[in-house]
Amino acid sequence: MKPTSFFLLTAGASVVTALPKKPCPPRDDTPKCEKPEKRQSWHDITNDERKAYTDAAVCLLTSPQKLNKLPGAQTRWDELVSLHQIHALQIHTTGQFLPYHRYYLKTLEFLLRECGYKGVLPYWDETRDAGSFSKSVIFDPVTGFGGGGAAQGGCVPDGPFANLTVNIGPGFGSEPRCVNRKFTDFFSDQTGADYVAAALNNTDYAGVLPGIYAGPHLYGHMSLAMMDGNSITSSGDPLFFMHHGFVDKMWAQWQAEDPEARLKDISGLNAQDPDVGFSEFPGGMEEEAKMWGHPSAELLAVTPDPQAGDGGPNITLNHIMSSLGIIPDATVADVMSTTGGYLCYEYE
Ligand SMILES: [Cu+2]
């Protein structure tokens, strides 16, 4: 036995010395973005691509929840909606608005992949339907999201999401409701190209943030009244993500006009100012709570610290965003560029 082990030892040693010496490559953990995916408008994708997308969304709406920690969540889709509910008072009328919703779209994309979706995330170029949203091809009952209900809270009458249930919302509650929306076309005027240009006509984040938020973003929501028109849980309607792709595109477009400055420009609070609440409603947070209640102790127990990574009330590039374990946490710096490596896509 001894000669054999001696042989192995010497043989091993000679292999080690014979290895060619290569210099170590510089260490870089950031994935590279060499070929950004192209996010296309719903108008421009094929019917097969549309169906693949809505099939995956239906799959999420009908699959059981997995995390076992989000209050009220019954389905995988509910978990996604719950994230928006839990973060609602941190990500609207605050500096977190654009980065968190960008990260939220990535969370949706991850979940769609669980349901077998292989395409790129589409978005809705609302400028093409401004003023007449209800007539958009996106609401086709066969190839799109189905139409609007007769009244606010009225269930979508047709399409892939008719008769499906969301259990998160309205507000901070968790009651089973149908997927619902209601069109008011005249509000959708203000998602038109002129309004987008006006929103983006700002030189810093502090200016463009309210431009987008209170401009085309808000008017899109008012025109669609998704999920009882409720600001806390409107993401229950899968259409929400088509609208927020459009919102994300506006930010990306603005950033691309001066990348050097704008890919680093972030400012604002990381949670709502109690005196302001949602900027679109009067009276501040306490007054607005009459519309949707207060988060329960159960919800607060899973709500991330809005100052995570910031060390104070103002948002920084180090701010940590969470999906409560659906995808890993990310920082605002990670999502500043859509082609920075953590993300790798562009809008067409
Ligand atoms: Cu939101």
Boltz pocket constraint, residues with backbone or C-beta under 6 A from the ligand:
constraints:
  - pocket:
      binder: B
      contacts: [[A, 84], [A, 91], [A, 92], [A, 101], [A, 231]]
      max_distance: 6.0
